[in-house]
């Protein structure tokens, strides 16, 4: 869902879903309002899932950066050890 899109129900109205349905005068009106509430719930779930996916992507990016840093550190240590070993052998 587009974050700037307006929903049919505000959070306060959503919490008062029973009141919304109670004010309906016909079965058709109840069904229409219930469908809007259902859509709002599904949109909210989708928003939450999208945020979770974004959070996981951020965590993955952070961990990949840490792995690259560790790899660079290990490669640097190995290179220093090899150079030190070669220097000692040359003495």
PDB file as gemmi writes it, atoms N, CA and C in Angstrom:
CRYST1    1.000    1.000    1.000  90.00  90.00  90.00 P 1                      
ATOM      1  N   UNK A   1       0.838  -1.180   0.000  1.00  0.00           N  
ATOM      2  CA  UNK A   1       0.000   0.000   0.000  1.00  0.00           C  
ATOM      3  C   UNK A   1       0.879   1.237   0.000  1.00  0.00           C  
ATOM      4  N   UNK A   2       0.471   2.219  -0.722  1.00  0.00           N  
ATOM      5  CA  UNK A   2       1.180   3.475  -0.770  1.00  0.00           C  
ATOM      6  C   UNK A   2       1.051   4.164   0.584  1.00  0.00           C  
ATOM      7  N   UNK A   3       2.189   4.545   1.225  1.00  0.00           N  
ATOM      8  CA  UNK A   3       2.112   5.142   2.554  1.00  0.00           C  
ATOM      9  C   UNK A   3       1.320   6.442   2.583  1.00  0.00           C  
ATOM     10  N   UNK A   4       1.232   7.144   1.443  1.00  0.00           N  
ATOM     11  CA  UNK A   4       0.498   8.398   1.424  1.00  0.00           C  
ATOM     12  C   UNK A   4      -0.980   8.195   1.126  1.00  0.00           C  
ATOM     13  N   UNK A   5      -1.364   6.979   0.768  1.00  0.00           N  
ATOM     14  CA  UNK A   5      -2.771   6.710   0.469  1.00  0.00           C  
ATOM     15  C   UNK A   5      -3.596   6.800   1.742  1.00  0.00           C  
ATOM     16  N   UNK A   6      -4.822   7.306   1.591  1.00  0.00           N  
ATOM     17  CA  UNK A   6      -5.693   7.441   2.752  1.00  0.00           C  
ATOM     18  C   UNK A   6      -6.503   6.167   2.927  1.00  0.00           C  
ATOM     19  N   UNK A   7      -6.598   5.710   4.157  1.00  0.00           N  
ATOM     20  CA  UNK A   7      -7.364   4.510   4.454  1.00  0.00           C  
ATOM     21  C   UNK A   7      -8.815   4.881   4.703  1.00  0.00           C  
ATOM     22  N   UNK A   8      -9.685   3.873   4.638  1.00  0.00           N  
ATOM     23  CA  UNK A   8     -11.101   4.109   4.881  1.00  0.00           C  
ATOM     24  C   UNK A   8     -11.385   4.401   6.348  1.00  0.00           C  
ATOM     25  N   UNK A   9     -10.582   3.835   7.243  1.00  0.00           N  
ATOM     26  CA  UNK A   9     -10.820   3.987   8.672  1.00  0.00           C  
ATOM     27  C   UNK A   9      -9.558   4.488   9.357  1.00  0.00           C  
ATOM     28  N   UNK A  10      -9.745   5.429  10.279  1.00  0.00           N  
ATOM     29  CA  UNK A  10      -8.618   5.851  11.112  1.00  0.00           C  
ATOM     30  C   UNK A  10      -8.375   4.761  12.144  1.00  0.00           C  
ATOM     31  N   UNK A  11      -7.204   4.766  12.818  1.00  0.00           N  
ATOM     32  CA  UNK A  11      -6.964   3.748  13.853  1.00  0.00           C  
ATOM     33  C   UNK A  11      -8.048   3.742  14.930  1.00  0.00           C  
ATOM     34  N   UNK A  12      -8.532   4.937  15.295  1.00  0.00           N  
ATOM     35  CA  UNK A  12      -9.582   5.007  16.315  1.00  0.00           C  
ATOM     36  C   UNK A  12     -10.863   4.362  15.800  1.00  0.00           C  
ATOM     37  N   UNK A  13     -11.227   4.655  14.551  1.00  0.00           N  
ATOM     38  CA  UNK A  13     -12.422   4.036  13.973  1.00  0.00           C  
ATOM     39  C   UNK A  13     -12.247   2.528  13.853  1.00  0.00           C  
ATOM     40  N   UNK A  14     -11.039   2.122  13.493  1.00  0.00           N  
ATOM     41  CA  UNK A  14     -10.768   0.698  13.357  1.00  0.00           C  
ATOM     42  C   UNK A  14     -10.997  -0.014  14.685  1.00  0.00           C  
ATOM     43  N   UNK A  15     -10.563   0.617  15.788  1.00  0.00           N  
ATOM     44  CA  UNK A  15     -10.753   0.018  17.117  1.00  0.00           C  
ATOM     45  C   UNK A  15     -12.225  -0.032  17.500  1.00  0.00           C  
ATOM     46  N   UNK A  16     -12.997   0.832  16.912  1.00  0.00           N  
ATOM     47  CA  UNK A  16     -14.427   0.843  17.214  1.00  0.00           C  
ATOM     48  C   UNK A  16     -15.219   0.167  16.095  1.00  0.00           C  
ATOM     49  N   UNK A  17     -14.651  -0.894  15.541  1.00  0.00           N  
ATOM     50  CA  UNK A  17     -15.286  -1.596  14.421  1.00  0.00           C  
ATOM     51  C   UNK A  17     -16.696  -2.049  14.709  1.00  0.00           C  
ATOM     52  N   UNK A  18     -16.947  -2.503  15.925  1.00  0.00           N  
ATOM     53  CA  UNK A  18     -18.298  -2.952  16.285  1.00  0.00           C  
ATOM     54  C   UNK A  18     -19.277  -1.796  16.193  1.00  0.00           C  
ATOM     55  N   UNK A  19     -18.852  -0.600  16.626  1.00  0.00           N  
ATOM     56  CA  UNK A  19     -19.724   0.572  16.536  1.00  0.00           C  
ATOM     57  C   UNK A  19     -20.019   0.918  15.083  1.00  0.00           C  
ATOM     58  N   UNK A  20     -19.009   0.791  14.251  1.00  0.00           N  
ATOM     59  CA  UNK A  20     -19.188   1.096  12.827  1.00  0.00           C  
ATOM     60  C   UNK A  20     -20.237   0.172  12.227  1.00  0.00           C  
ATOM     61  N   UNK A  21     -20.114  -1.113  12.524  1.00  0.00           N  
ATOM     62  CA  UNK A  21     -21.071  -2.079  11.981  1.00  0.00           C  
ATOM     63  C   UNK A  21     -22.445  -1.920  12.624  1.00  0.00           C  
ATOM     64  N   UNK A  22     -22.479  -1.549  13.889  1.00  0.00           N  
ATOM     65  CA  UNK A  22     -23.747  -1.403  14.608  1.00  0.00           C  
ATOM     66  C   UNK A  22     -24.591  -0.272  14.023  1.00  0.00           C  
ATOM     67  N   UNK A  23     -23.942   0.757  13.491  1.00  0.00           N  
ATOM     68  CA  UNK A  23     -24.649   1.912  12.940  1.00  0.00           C  
ATOM     69  C   UNK A  23     -25.248   1.633  11.561  1.00  0.00           C  
ATOM     70  N   UNK A  24     -24.913   0.508  10.979  1.00  0.00           N  
ATOM     71  CA  UNK A  24     -25.423   0.164   9.650  1.00  0.00           C  
ATOM     72  C   UNK A  24     -26.915  -0.139   9.731  1.00  0.00           C  
ATOM     73  N   UNK A  25     -27.625   0.208   8.652  1.00  0.00           N  
ATOM     74  CA  UNK A  25     -29.081   0.047   8.642  1.00  0.00           C  
ATOM     75  C   UNK A  25     -29.553  -1.149   7.827  1.00  0.00           C  
ATOM     76  N   UNK A  26     -28.680  -1.725   7.008  1.00  0.00           N  
ATOM     77  CA  UNK A  26     -29.104  -2.860   6.185  1.00  0.00           C  
ATOM     78  C   UNK A  26     -27.995  -3.904   6.133  1.00  0.00           C  
ATOM     79  N   UNK A  27     -28.381  -5.107   5.723  1.00  0.00           N  
ATOM     80  CA  UNK A  27     -27.393  -6.189   5.595  1.00  0.00           C  
ATOM     81  C   UNK A  27     -26.318  -5.814   4.584  1.00  0.00           C  
ATOM     82  N   UNK A  28     -26.745  -5.185   3.491  1.00  0.00           N  
ATOM     83  CA  UNK A  28     -25.787  -4.782   2.463  1.00  0.00           C  
ATOM     84  C   UNK A  28     -24.776  -3.788   3.035  1.00  0.00           C  
ATOM     85  N   UNK A  29     -25.262  -2.863   3.842  1.00  0.00           N  
ATOM     86  CA  UNK A  29     -24.386  -1.869   4.447  1.00  0.00           C  
ATOM     87  C   UNK A  29     -23.395  -2.531   5.411  1.00  0.00           C  
ATOM     88  N   UNK A  30     -23.878  -3.517   6.183  1.00  0.00           N  
ATOM     89  CA  UNK A  30     -23.010  -4.259   7.100  1.00  0.00           C  
ATOM     90  C   UNK A  30     -21.936  -4.994   6.308  1.00  0.00           C  
ATOM     91  N   UNK A  31     -22.336  -5.661   5.226  1.00  0.00           N  
ATOM     92  CA  UNK A  31     -21.382  -6.403   4.404  1.00  0.00           C  
ATOM     93  C   UNK A  31     -20.342  -5.467   3.786  1.00  0.00           C  
ATOM     94  N   UNK A  32     -20.794  -4.304   3.319  1.00  0.00           N  
ATOM     95  CA  UNK A  32     -19.873  -3.345   2.706  1.00  0.00           C  
ATOM     96  C   UNK A  32     -18.867  -2.831   3.738  1.00  0.00           C  
ATOM     97  N   UNK A  33     -19.363  -2.483   4.922  1.00  0.00           N  
ATOM     98  CA  UNK A  33     -18.462  -1.997   5.978  1.00  0.00           C  
ATOM     99  C   UNK A  33     -17.519  -3.106   6.433  1.00  0.00           C  
ATOM    100  N   UNK A  34     -18.035  -4.321   6.566  1.00  0.00           N  
ATOM    101  CA  UNK A  34     -17.199  -5.450   6.981  1.00  0.00           C  
ATOM    102  C   UNK A  34     -16.101  -5.694   5.952  1.00  0.00           C  
ATOM    103  N   UNK A  35     -16.431  -5.564   4.687  1.00  0.00           N  
ATOM    104  CA  UNK A  35     -15.435  -5.742   3.625  1.00  0.00           C  
ATOM    105  C   UNK A  35     -14.358  -4.660   3.714  1.00  0.00           C  
ATOM    106  N   UNK A  36     -14.771  -3.421   4.011  1.00  0.00           N  
ATOM    107  CA  UNK A  36     -13.793  -2.340   4.162  1.00  0.00           C  
ATOM    108  C   UNK A  36     -12.887  -2.596   5.359  1.00  0.00           C  
ATOM    109  N   UNK A  37     -13.467  -3.091   6.459  1.00  0.00           N  
ATOM    110  CA  UNK A  37     -12.662  -3.414   7.641  1.00  0.00           C  
ATOM    111  C   UNK A  37     -11.675  -4.523   7.299  1.00  0.00           C  
ATOM    112  N   UNK A  38     -12.159  -5.538   6.574  1.00  0.00           N  
ATOM    113  CA  UNK A  38     -11.286  -6.645   6.170  1.00  0.00           C  
ATOM    114  C   UNK A  38     -10.139  -6.134   5.292  1.00  0.00           C  
ATOM    115  N   UNK A  39     -10.452  -5.271   4.330  1.00  0.00           N  
ATOM    116  CA  UNK A  39      -9.420  -4.698   3.464  1.00  0.00           C  
ATOM    117  C   UNK A  39      -8.409  -3.900   4.284  1.00  0.00           C  
ATOM    118  N   UNK A  40      -8.911  -3.142   5.251  1.00  0.00           N  
ATOM    119  CA  UNK A  40      -8.025  -2.351   6.101  1.00  0.00           C  
ATOM    120  C   UNK A  40      -7.089  -3.252   6.899  1.00  0.00           C  
ATOM    121  N   UNK A  41      -7.612  -4.354   7.417  1.00  0.00           N  
ATOM    122  CA  UNK A  41      -6.786  -5.312   8.161  1.00  0.00           C  
ATOM    123  C   UNK A  41      -5.716  -5.899   7.249  1.00  0.00           C  
ATOM    124  N   UNK A  42      -6.118  -6.303   6.043  1.00  0.00           N  
ATOM    125  CA  UNK A  42      -5.156  -6.885   5.104  1.00  0.00           C  
ATOM    126  C   UNK A  42      -4.082  -5.875   4.703  1.00  0.00           C  
ATOM    127  N   UNK A  43      -4.488  -4.616   4.490  1.00  0.00           N  
ATOM    128  CA  UNK A  43      -3.517  -3.580   4.144  1.00  0.00           C  
ATOM    129  C   UNK A  43      -2.540  -3.345   5.293  1.00  0.00           C  
ATOM    130  N   UNK A  44      -3.060  -3.362   6.511  1.00  0.00           N  
ATOM    131  CA  UNK A  44      -2.199  -3.188   7.680  1.00  0.00           C  
ATOM    132  C   UNK A  44      -1.210  -4.337   7.784  1.00  0.00           C  
ATOM    133  N   UNK A  45      -1.685  -5.561   7.575  1.00  0.00           N  
ATOM    134  CA  UNK A  45      -0.788  -6.723   7.607  1.00  0.00           C  
ATOM    135  C   UNK A  45       0.276  -6.603   6.526  1.00  0.00           C  
ATOM    136  N   UNK A  46      -0.117  -6.161   5.356  1.00  0.00           N  
ATOM    137  CA  UNK A  46       0.837  -5.988   4.260  1.00  0.00           C  
ATOM    138  C   UNK A  46       1.879  -4.925   4.609  1.00  0.00           C  
ATOM    139  N   UNK A  47       1.422  -3.822   5.206  1.00  0.00           N  
ATOM    140  CA  UNK A  47       2.358  -2.776   5.633  1.00  0.00           C  
ATOM    141  C   UNK A  47       3.357  -3.318   6.650  1.00  0.00           C  
ATOM    142  N   UNK A  48       2.872  -4.103   7.610  1.00  0.00           N  
ATOM    143  CA  UNK A  48       3.746  -4.680   8.639  1.00  0.00           C  
ATOM    144  C   UNK A  48       4.748  -5.632   7.995  1.00  0.00           C  
ATOM    145  N   UNK A  49       4.274  -6.474   7.092  1.00  0.00           N  
ATOM    146  CA  UNK A  49       5.171  -7.417   6.422  1.00  0.00           C  
ATOM    147  C   UNK A  49       6.219  -6.680   5.595  1.00  0.00           C  
ATOM    148  N   UNK A  50       5.808  -5.627   4.905  1.00  0.00           N  
ATOM    149  CA  UNK A  50       6.769  -4.846   4.119  1.00  0.00           C  
ATOM    150  C   UNK A  50       7.820  -4.207   5.017  1.00  0.00           C  
ATOM    151  N   UNK A  51       7.401  -3.715   6.186  1.00  0.00           N  
ATOM    152  CA  UNK A  51       8.360  -3.126   7.120  1.00  0.00           C  
ATOM    153  C   UNK A  51       9.312  -4.193   7.654  1.00  0.00           C  
ATOM    154  N   UNK A  52       8.789  -5.383   7.941  1.00  0.00           N  
ATOM    155  CA  UNK A  52       9.644  -6.477   8.406  1.00  0.00           C  
ATOM    156  C   UNK A  52      10.664  -6.867   7.342  1.00  0.00           C  
ATOM    157  N   UNK A  53      10.225  -6.919   6.096  1.00  0.00           N  
ATOM    158  CA  UNK A  53      11.134  -7.244   4.995  1.00  0.00           C  
ATOM    159  C   UNK A  53      12.228  -6.185   4.898  1.00  0.00           C  
ATOM    160  N   UNK A  54      11.842  -4.904   4.996  1.00  0.00           N  
ATOM    161  CA  UNK A  54      12.834  -3.828   4.943  1.00  0.00           C  
ATOM    162  C   UNK A  54      13.819  -3.957   6.101  1.00  0.00           C  
ATOM    163  N   UNK A  55      13.317  -4.249   7.296  1.00  0.00           N  
ATOM    164  CA  UNK A  55      14.199  -4.415   8.454  1.00  0.00           C  
ATOM    165  C   UNK A  55      15.172  -5.572   8.238  1.00  0.00           C  
ATOM    166  N   UNK A  56      14.674  -6.683   7.694  1.00  0.00           N  
ATOM    167  CA  UNK A  56      15.545  -7.832   7.431  1.00  0.00           C  
ATOM    168  C   UNK A  56      16.591  -7.503   6.372  1.00  0.00           C  
ATOM    169  N   UNK A  57      16.195  -6.768   5.342  1.00  0.00           N  
ATOM    170  CA  UNK A  57      17.159  -6.360   4.316  1.00  0.00           C  
ATOM    171  C   UNK A  57      18.256  -5.489   4.924  1.00  0.00           C  
ATOM    172  N   UNK A  58      17.859  -4.578   5.826  1.00  0.00           N  
ATOM    173  CA  UNK A  58      18.849  -3.732   6.503  1.00  0.00           C  
ATOM    174  C   UNK A  58      19.804  -4.578   7.346  1.00  0.00           C  
ATOM    175  N   UNK A  59      19.265  -5.559   8.056  1.00  0.00           N  
ATOM    176  CA  UNK A  59      20.097  -6.445   8.881  1.00  0.00           C  
ATOM    177  C   UNK A  59      21.057  -7.238   7.999  1.00  0.00           C  
ATOM    178  N   UNK A  60      20.556  -7.755   6.879  1.00  0.00           N  
ATOM    179  CA  UNK A  60      21.406  -8.522   5.961  1.00  0.00           C  
ATOM    180  C   UNK A  60      22.528  -7.638   5.422  1.00  0.00           C  
ATOM    181  N   UNK A  61      22.194  -6.412   5.013  1.00  0.00           N  
ATOM    182  CA  UNK A  61      23.225  -5.489   4.513  1.00  0.00           C  
ATOM    183  C   UNK A  61      24.284  -5.228   5.580  1.00  0.00           C  
ATOM    184  N   UNK A  62      23.835  -5.019   6.811  1.00  0.00           N  
ATOM    185  CA  UNK A  62      24.770  -4.765   7.912  1.00  0.00           C  
ATOM    186  C   UNK A  62      25.675  -5.971   8.157  1.00  0.00           C  
ATOM    187  N   UNK A  63      25.102  -7.159   8.141  1.00  0.00           N  
ATOM    188  CA  UNK A  63      25.895  -8.367   8.380  1.00  0.00           C  
ATOM    189  C   UNK A  63      26.867  -8.626   7.235  1.00  0.00           C  
ATOM    190  N   UNK A  64      26.439  -8.370   5.999  1.00  0.00           N  
ATOM    191  CA  UNK A  64      27.342  -8.539   4.861  1.00  0.00           C  
ATOM    192  C   UNK A  64      28.523  -7.578   4.962  1.00  0.00           C  
ATOM    193  N   UNK A  65      28.268  -6.356   5.409  1.00  0.00           N  
ATOM    194  CA  UNK A  65      29.353  -5.384   5.588  1.00  0.00           C  
ATOM    195  C   UNK A  65      30.314  -5.858   6.676  1.00  0.00           C  
ATOM    196  N   UNK A  66      29.778  -6.391   7.759  1.00  0.00           N  
ATOM    197  CA  UNK A  66      30.638  -6.901   8.832  1.00  0.00           C  
ATOM    198  C   UNK A  66      31.482  -8.081   8.342  1.00  0.00           C  
ATOM    199  N   UNK A  67      30.884  -8.952   7.537  1.00  0.00           N  
ATOM    200  CA  UNK A  67      31.622 -10.098   6.986  1.00  0.00           C  
ATOM    201  C   UNK A  67      32.746  -9.605   6.081  1.00  0.00           C  
ATOM    202  N   UNK A  68      32.455  -8.603   5.241  1.00  0.00           N  
ATOM    203  CA  UNK A  68      33.503  -8.044   4.366  1.00  0.00           C  
ATOM    204  C   UNK A  68      34.638  -7.452   5.199  1.00  0.00           C  
ATOM    205  N   UNK A  69      34.296  -6.736   6.256  1.00  0.00           N  
ATOM    206  CA  UNK A  69      35.326  -6.155   7.127  1.00  0.00           C  
ATOM    207  C   UNK A  69      36.160  -7.241   7.785  1.00  0.00           C  
ATOM    208  N   UNK A  70      35.517  -8.297   8.259  1.00  0.00           N  
ATOM    209  CA  UNK A  70      36.251  -9.402   8.886  1.00  0.00           C  
ATOM    210  C   UNK A  70      37.142 -10.091   7.861  1.00  0.00           C  
ATOM    211  N   UNK A  71      36.630 -10.283   6.655  1.00  0.00           N  
ATOM    212  CA  UNK A  71      37.408 -10.919   5.591  1.00  0.00           C  
ATOM    213  C   UNK A  71      38.641 -10.073   5.258  1.00  0.00           C  
ATOM    214  N   UNK A  72      38.438  -8.757   5.137  1.00  0.00           N  
ATOM    215  CA  UNK A  72      39.577  -7.865   4.872  1.00  0.00           C  
ATOM    216  C   UNK A  72      40.601  -7.945   6.000  1.00  0.00           C  
ATOM    217  N   UNK A  73      40.126  -7.972   7.243  1.00  0.00           N  
ATOM    218  CA  UNK A  73      41.022  -8.058   8.396  1.00  0.00           C  
ATOM    219  C   UNK A  73      41.815  -9.359   8.360  1.00  0.00           C  
ATOM    220  N   UNK A  74      41.132 -10.477   8.103  1.00  0.00           N  
ATOM    221  CA  UNK A  74      41.800 -11.787   8.068  1.00  0.00           C  
ATOM    222  C   UNK A  74      42.826 -11.833   6.943  1.00  0.00           C  
ATOM    223  N   UNK A  75      42.443 -11.350   5.761  1.00  0.00           N  
ATOM    224  CA  UNK A  75      43.388 -11.331   4.638  1.00  0.00           C  
ATOM    225  C   UNK A  75      44.603 -10.467   4.965  1.00  0.00           C  
ATOM    226  N   UNK A  76      44.371  -9.338   5.622  1.00  0.00           N  
ATOM    227  CA  UNK A  76      45.480  -8.468   6.017  1.00  0.00           C  
ATOM    228  C   UNK A  76      46.395  -9.145   7.024  1.00  0.00           C  
ATOM    229  N   UNK A  77      45.810  -9.864   7.984  1.00  0.00           N  
ATOM    230  CA  UNK A  77      46.616 -10.577   8.985  1.00  0.00           C  
ATOM    231  C   UNK A  77      47.443 -11.677   8.321  1.00  0.00           C  
ATOM    232  N   UNK A  78      46.842 -12.412   7.401  1.00  0.00           N  
ATOM    233  CA  UNK A  78      47.568 -13.481   6.700  1.00  0.00           C  
ATOM    234  C   UNK A  78      48.724 -12.886   5.904  1.00  0.00           C  
ATOM    235  N   UNK A  79      48.462 -11.791   5.211  1.00  0.00           N  
ATOM    236  CA  UNK A  79      49.513 -11.146   4.419  1.00  0.00           C  
ATOM    237  C   UNK A  79      50.653 -10.677   5.326  1.00  0.00           C  
ATOM    238  N   UNK A  80      50.316 -10.067   6.463  1.00  0.00           N  
ATOM    239  CA  UNK A  80      51.360  -9.626   7.407  1.00  0.00           C  
ATOM    240  C   UNK A  80      52.163 -10.804   7.929  1.00  0.00           C  
ATOM    241  N   UNK A  81      51.485 -11.908   8.225  1.00  0.00           N  
ATOM    242  CA  UNK A  81      52.186 -13.097   8.724  1.00  0.00           C  
ATOM    243  C   UNK A  81      53.124 -13.648   7.656  1.00  0.00           C  
ATOM    244  N   UNK A  82      52.656 -13.685   6.415  1.00  0.00           N  
ATOM    245  CA  UNK A  82      53.504 -14.171   5.324  1.00  0.00           C  
ATOM    246  C   UNK A  82      54.715 -13.263   5.125  1.00  0.00           C  
ATOM    247  N   UNK A  83      54.474 -11.954   5.158  1.00  0.00           N  
ATOM    248  CA  UNK A  83      55.592 -11.016   4.998  1.00  0.00           C  
ATOM    249  C   UNK A  83      56.572 -11.126   6.159  1.00  0.00           C  
ATOM    250  N   UNK A  84      56.060 -11.259   7.375  1.00  0.00           N  
ATOM    251  CA  UNK A  84      56.925 -11.405   8.544  1.00  0.00           C  
ATOM    252  C   UNK A  84      57.720 -12.700   8.455  1.00  0.00           C  
ATOM    253  N   UNK A  85      57.055 -13.763   8.026  1.00  0.00           N  
ATOM    254  CA  UNK A  85      57.718 -15.058   7.884  1.00  0.00           C  
ATOM    255  C   UNK A  85      58.812 -14.981   6.818  1.00  0.00           C  
ATOM    256  N   UNK A  86      58.522 -14.353   5.691  1.00  0.00           N  
ATOM    257  CA  UNK A  86      59.509 -14.213   4.617  1.00  0.00           C  
ATOM    258  C   UNK A  86      60.668 -13.341   5.079  1.00  0.00           C  
ATOM    259  N   UNK A  87      60.378 -12.316   5.854  1.00  0.00           N  
ATOM    260  CA  UNK A  87      61.430 -11.429   6.360  1.00  0.00           C  
ATOM    261  C   UNK A  87      62.351 -12.175   7.319  1.00  0.00           C  
ATOM    262  N   UNK A  88      61.750 -13.003   8.198  1.00  0.00           N  
ATOM    263  CA  UNK A  88      62.552 -13.773   9.153  1.00  0.00           C  
ATOM    264  C   UNK A  88      63.402 -14.815   8.428  1.00  0.00           C  
ATOM    265  N   UNK A  89      62.869 -15.415   7.375  1.00  0.00           N  
ATOM    266  CA  UNK A  89      63.626 -16.416   6.616  1.00  0.00           C  
ATOM    267  C   UNK A  89      64.774 -15.760   5.851  1.00  0.00           C  
ATOM    268  N   UNK A  90      64.617 -14.511   5.498  1.00  0.00           N  
ATOM    269  CA  UNK A  90      65.645 -13.803   4.741  1.00  0.00           C  
ATOM    270  C   UNK A  90      66.792 -13.323   5.605  1.00  0.00           C  
ATOM    271  N   UNK A  91      66.647 -13.333   6.891  1.00  0.00           N  
ATOM    272  CA  UNK A  91      67.715 -12.853   7.797  1.00  0.00           C  
ATOM    273  C   UNK A  91      68.817 -13.824   7.900  1.00  0.00           C  
TER     274      UNK A  91                                                      
END                                                                             
